[in-house]
Every structure is written in structure tokens, then in C-alpha cells.
Amino acid sequence: MSEGRDIIEPPQWHQRDDRREPVLDRNYNPPRVVRYVGWRPCIRCGRKFFSRDVAGVRMCLPCKDGRKVEEW
């Protein structure tokens, strides 16, 4: 079962590449997928940002923190 190996995340890549890479927990055989990382559009402003969890983090940091100024 648990062997004490670290979870290794893939490095960030260029924004024009829309792939999503799995983050694997290698303490299991076969390794288990913990989450996926990749570029995704913000659900508020639509700009692409790199997300460490494409299923859980769906807003860019400026929109999430409320620092985004509305352009009316």
C-alpha cells in the first residue's frame, strides 16, 4: 500500500497547449490519479489561467479575490 513516495506535479507549460495532465499518487500500484492540472478559462472573466485542479479551481485569482474591476 503506502510506500511514502511524494506526489509529483507536472510543470506548467505554454498557454496555447490545451492539454490536461494527471497528478499521480505513486504510493499505489497501479498509480492513482489525484487530480488534473492544466489551462482553463475563468468562469467569470473568460481569461485562461493555469489551474492546479481543473475540476475544483475554476476562477482566476483576480476574480476569486474580488480584485477584478468590472468594465461596464
N, C-alpha and C positions, 0 to 999 in steps of 0.2 A: 504494500500500500504506500504509505508515506515514506519517502526517501530523503526529504529535506532539501530538494533542489529548488532554486529560485525560479519564479515566473519571469520570463524574459519577453519584453515587448519589442515589436519590430520598430526600427527607427522611422521617423517622419519622412515622407517622400514628397515629390513635387505635386502641387495642387492639380495640375492638368491630368494626373493619373487617378481615375476614379475607383481604383480597386479598394477592397476591404480585406485586411489581413487578420487572421485569428491570433489571439494571445493564448498560448498553450500552457497548461499546468503539466509539467513533465514528471510529477510525482506519481502519476498513474500510468499503467500500461494497458492499452494504448493511451497516449496523452489526451487530456480532456481540454475542450475549448472553454475558456473562462469568459471571454468577450471578444468583440471585433473592434479594431481601430481603423480609422480612415477619414477621408474628407467627406463632409456632408453639408447641405445647405441649412442655414439657420431658419427655424420655423417662423421667426419674427421679421428679420430684415432680408433674408434670402441670400446673404453672402455666404460663400463657402468658408468653413473653418475645419481644422483638424481636431477630431474628436477621439478621446481615449476610450470611449464607449459609445459606438454609433447607435445603440438601442436606447441608452439611458440619457446621454447628453445630446440634446437636440437644439440648444440655443448657444450662439456665440457668447463669449464672456462679456462684451459691452452691453448686449441686450439683456443678459441674465442679471448683471449688476445694476441695471437701470441707468447706465451712463449714456445710452444711445439717445440722441436728441431727435425727436420727430421732425421730419421735413415736410411741412404742410404747404 
